[in-house]
C-alpha cells in the first residue's frame, strides 16, 4: 500500500486510521463531507507530507473519482452510524450505506483502483443462535436497517470481486470505543450524568450484553489484515472485537465509579434498548487472531479512556446536545 483514500476519513475511526497510516509512511487522501467528521481530528495527519483533505460527499461519484487519482487502496468508512433511529428514517441507511458503497465501487472501477477495505458490522448476524459468532455463521433474519444496509454493501463488494477482479477485505466490527468517540452508550450516559449525576435512565433492562473494542486496536487489526490479503478477485471477512463481553449494568458501574458518582438507575424495561437492538453481540475473532493480532485494552479500560477523552473535550457533548 502506497497511497490510500479513506472515506469518512475525518471521523472517529477514519481519522485514527489516517494517523496510523501516516506513521507508516503511507500517503493518505482524507475524503469527508465534514458533516460529522472534524478538522481537529485530522490536524496531525494533515501535517504529514503527502496527506490531502478532499471535502466531498461519497454520493458525488465524479468528485470521488478525481480524488482517487494515484491511490491503490480505499478504506470505505463513510456511513450513517446512528443505528437506533433507522426505523424512524428508513431511507438514510439505504442512501448513506448501501447506495454510497455502490458509488464508491463505481468510482474505484473508473479510476482503476481494485483494493477496498470495508467497515461492516456485527449487526449483520442479526440474532444468531451461535456465540461467539464466527464469520461462517449463517445469516438469520435481519433485525435492523443498519445491519441490512451493511450486508448489502458486503454483497456489492463480493460481486465486484467476482466480476471485476477487486480484492475486498470486510471487517465486521463490534461497537468501537476510544478517543474521538462522539456517539454511543458511553457518550449518552456521560452526557446524562453531567446534566444530573443523581439519576440515570437506562434503555431496556440493563442486561443487554455486548462486546466492544478500543479504536487503536481496531485500526491495528485492519492494517494488519489488508497488508496480508492481496489475492486478486477474493473477498476476506474478519470479525473484529474483544473476546470478553460486558452487560449494560457493568458498563454503567465502570463509568460511574470512574466519575465518582452513584446515581439511581431508572430502567425502561424489556430486553432491548431500541427497535432492532440485539440483546447479545459476541463475535468469534479467531480468524484475525490467527494473523497475530491481539487487543491491548480490556473493555473497561476502553470505557475509561473514552470517558476521559469526552471530559477533556466537552465540546463533543455540548455540540451533540445542541444538535
C-alpha positions in Angstrom: 0.0 0.0 0.0 1.5 3.3 -1.1 -1.4 5.7 -1.3 -4.8 5.2 0.3 -8.1 7.0 0.3 -10.3 7.0 3.4 -14.0 7.8 3.0 -15.2 9.3 6.3 -11.5 10.0 7.0 -12.2 12.9 9.4 -14.5 10.8 11.6 -13.8 8.7 14.7 -12.3 5.6 13.2 -11.2 7.1 9.9 -9.1 9.8 11.5 -7.5 7.3 13.8 -6.6 5.1 10.8 -5.3 8.1 9.0 -2.9 8.8 11.8 -1.7 5.2 11.8 -1.2 5.1 8.0 0.8 8.4 8.1 3.0 6.9 10.8 3.7 4.0 8.5 4.8 6.4 5.7 1.7 5.9 3.5 0.2 8.8 1.6 -3.4 9.4 2.6 -6.3 11.1 0.9 -8.9 12.0 3.6 -12.3 12.2 1.9 -15.1 13.6 4.1 -18.0 16.0 3.8 -17.4 17.1 7.4 -21.0 16.7 8.4 -19.8 14.5 11.3 -16.1 14.5 10.8 -13.9 17.1 12.4 -11.0 19.1 11.1 -9.5 18.9 14.6 -9.3 15.1 14.3 -7.1 15.2 11.2 -4.9 18.2 12.1 -1.9 15.9 12.9 -2.4 13.8 9.8 -2.5 16.9 7.6 0.8 18.0 8.9 2.4 15.0 7.2 3.7 15.3 3.6 1.6 13.6 1.0 -1.7 13.9 3.1 -4.6 15.6 1.4 -8.1 16.5 2.5 -10.8 16.4 -0.1 -14.1 17.8 1.2 -16.8 15.9 -0.7 -19.8 13.5 -0.3 -19.4 9.8 -1.1 -22.6 10.1 -3.2 -20.7 12.5 -5.5 -19.1 9.9 -7.8 -17.3 12.4 -10.0 -15.5 14.2 -7.1 -14.7 10.8 -5.6 -13.3 9.5 -8.9 -11.0 12.6 -9.1 -9.8 12.1 -5.5 -8.8 8.5 -6.3 -6.0 9.5 -8.7 -2.8 7.8 -7.7 -4.4 5.6 -5.0 -4.1 1.9 -4.7 -6.4 1.2 -1.8 -9.7 2.5 -0.4 -10.9 2.3 3.2 -14.6 2.9 3.0 -15.8 4.1 6.4 -18.3 6.8 5.5 -21.8 5.7 6.6 -24.7 6.5 8.8 -23.6 5.2 12.2 -26.7 6.1 14.2 -28.2 2.6 14.4 -31.0 3.4 16.8 -33.1 5.7 14.6 -33.0 3.6 11.4 -36.8 2.8 11.5 -37.6 6.4 12.1 -35.8 7.5 8.9 -35.6 4.3 6.8 -34.1 5.9 3.7 -30.9 7.1 5.5 -29.2 3.7 5.8 -30.1 2.8 2.2 -28.6 6.1 0.9 -25.6 6.6 3.1 -24.6 3.0 3.5 -25.8 0.9 0.5 -26.0 3.4 -2.3 -22.9 5.2 -1.1 -21.0 1.9 -1.3 -22.1 1.3 -4.8 -20.9 4.8 -5.8 -17.6 4.2 -4.1 -17.1 0.9 -6.0 -18.0 2.5 -9.4 -15.6 5.4 -8.7 -12.9 2.8 -7.9 -13.6 0.9 -11.1 -13.4 4.1 -13.2 -10.1 5.0 -11.5 -8.6 1.5 -11.8 -8.4 1.0 -8.0 -9.1 -2.6 -7.1 -8.5 -3.0 -3.4 -11.1 -2.0 -0.8 -11.4 -2.4 2.9 -15.0 -2.0 4.2 -16.3 -1.2 7.6 -19.2 -3.6 8.1 -20.8 -4.5 11.4 -21.5 -7.4 13.7 -25.2 -6.4 13.3 -25.3 -8.3 10.0 -25.6 -11.5 12.1 -29.0 -10.3 13.4 -29.8 -12.5 16.4 -27.7 -15.7 15.8 -28.0 -18.9 17.7 -24.2 -19.4 17.9 -22.0 -17.4 20.3 -19.3 -16.4 20.0 -20.5 -15.9 16.4 -18.0 -16.8 13.6 -17.7 -15.3 10.2 -19.2 -18.5 8.7 -22.4 -18.3 10.7 -25.5 -18.4 8.5 -27.3 -15.1 8.4 -30.6 -15.1 10.2 -33.4 -12.6 9.5 -32.1 -9.1 9.6 -33.3 -7.1 12.6 -32.0 -3.6 11.8 -32.0 -1.5 8.7 -28.4 -0.6 9.5 -27.3 -4.2 9.5 -29.3 -4.9 6.4 -27.7 -1.9 4.6 -24.2 -3.0 5.5 -24.9 -6.6 4.4 -26.0 -5.2 1.1 -22.7 -3.4 0.9 -20.8 -6.6 1.6 -22.7 -8.2 -1.3 -21.8 -5.5 -3.7 -18.1 -5.9 -2.8 -18.3 -9.6 -3.4 -19.9 -9.1 -6.8 -17.2 -6.6 -7.8 -14.6 -9.0 -6.7 -16.2 -11.7 -8.8 -17.0 -9.6 -11.8 -14.1 -7.0 -11.9 -11.3 -8.7 -10.0 -11.5 -6.5 -6.9 -9.8 -7.5 -3.7 -12.2 -6.9 -0.7 -11.4 -7.1 3.0 -14.6 -6.8 5.0 -14.5 -6.0 8.8 -17.4 -6.8 10.9 -17.0 -4.6 14.0 -18.4 -4.7 17.4 -19.0 -1.2 18.8 -15.8 0.8 19.0 -14.6 2.9 21.9 -11.8 5.5 22.5 -10.6 8.9 21.7 -12.7 10.9 19.2 -15.8 8.9 20.1 -18.9 11.1 19.7 -21.9 8.8 19.8 -22.9 5.6 21.6 -23.8 4.4 25.0 -20.8 5.8 26.9 -21.5 9.2 25.3 -25.2 9.1 26.2 -24.6 8.0 29.8 -21.9 10.6 30.4 -24.0 13.4 28.9 -26.9 12.4 31.1 -24.8 12.2 34.2 -23.3 15.7 33.6 -26.8 17.1 33.5 -27.9 15.1 36.6 -25.5 12.9 38.5 -28.2 11.7 40.9 -30.2 9.6 38.4 -29.7 7.8 35.1 -32.3 6.5 32.7 -31.4 3.1 31.1 -33.0 1.8 27.9 -34.0 -1.8 28.4 -33.4 -3.9 31.5 -29.6 -3.3 31.9 -28.8 -6.9 30.9 -28.1 -6.4 27.2 -24.6 -7.9 26.7 -22.2 -6.6 24.1 -18.5 -6.8 23.1 -16.6 -3.6 22.5 -13.2 -2.8 21.0 -10.7 0.1 21.6 -10.2 2.2 18.4 -6.4 1.8 18.4 -6.8 -2.0 18.5 -9.4 -1.8 15.7 -7.2 0.1 13.2 -4.2 -2.1 14.1 -6.2 -5.2 13.1 -7.4 -3.6 9.9 -3.9 -2.5 8.7 -2.6 -6.0 9.5 -5.3 -7.7 7.5 -5.2 -5.5 4.5 -1.5 -6.0 4.2 -1.9 -9.8 4.2 -4.8 -10.1 1.8 -3.6 -9.3 -1.7 -5.2 -12.1 -3.7 -7.0 -10.5 -6.7 -10.6 -11.3 -7.1 -11.0 -12.5 -3.5 -13.0 -11.3 -0.5 -11.9 -11.9 3.0 -14.1 -11.3 6.0 -12.9 -10.7 9.6 -14.8 -10.2 12.8 -13.2 -7.5 15.0 -13.9 -7.5 18.7 -12.7 -8.4 22.1 -13.0 -11.9 23.5 -14.9 -10.6 26.5 -18.3 -9.0 26.8 -19.9 -6.6 29.2 -23.5 -6.1 30.2 -25.0 -2.6 30.3 -25.2 -2.6 34.2 -21.4 -3.4 34.3 -20.7 -0.7 31.8 -22.6 1.8 33.9 -20.8 0.7 37.0 -17.4 1.3 35.3 -18.5 4.8 34.2 -20.0 5.9 37.5 -17.1 4.5 39.5 -14.7 6.4 37.2 -16.7 9.6 37.7 -17.2 9.1 41.4 -21.0 9.3 41.3 -23.7 6.9 42.4 -26.9 7.7 40.5 -30.3 6.0 41.0 -30.9 3.9 37.9 -34.3 4.0 36.1 -34.9 1.2 33.7 -37.1 1.4 30.6 -37.8 -2.3 30.7 -37.7 -5.1 28.1 -34.7 -6.9 26.8 -33.8 -4.4 24.0 -32.6 -0.8 24.1 -34.5 0.1 20.9 -36.2 -1.5 18.0 -33.6 -3.6 16.1 -31.3 -3.7 19.1 -29.7 -7.2 19.6 -29.6 -8.2 23.2 -26.3 -10.1 22.8 -23.4 -9.4 20.4 -20.3 -11.5 20.9 -18.1 -12.3 17.9 -15.6 -15.1 17.4 -12.3 -13.3 16.4 -10.1 -16.4 16.0 -9.6 -15.6 12.3 -8.0 -12.1 12.9 -6.1 -13.5 15.9 -4.5 -16.2 13.7 -2.7 -13.3 12.0 -1.0 -12.4 15.3 -3.4 -9.6 16.4 -4.4 -9.2 20.0 -6.4 -6.3 21.6 -4.3 -4.3 24.0 -7.1 -2.9 26.2 -9.9 -4.6 28.0 -13.5 -3.3 27.6 -13.5 -1.5 31.0 -10.1 0.2 30.1 -11.6 1.3 26.8 -14.6 2.7 28.5 -12.4 4.7 31.0 -10.3 6.0 28.1 -13.5 7.1 26.3 -14.8 8.9 29.4 -11.5 10.7 29.9 -11.5 11.9 26.3 -15.0 13.2 26.5 -14.3 15.0 29.7 -11.3 16.6 28.2 -13.3 17.6 25.1 -16.7 18.7 26.5 -17.4 20.5 23.2 -18.3 17.0 21.8 -21.0 16.6 24.4 -22.3 20.1 24.1 -22.4 20.1 20.3 -24.5 16.9 20.2 -26.9 18.3 22.8 -27.3 21.5 20.7 -28.0 19.4 17.6 
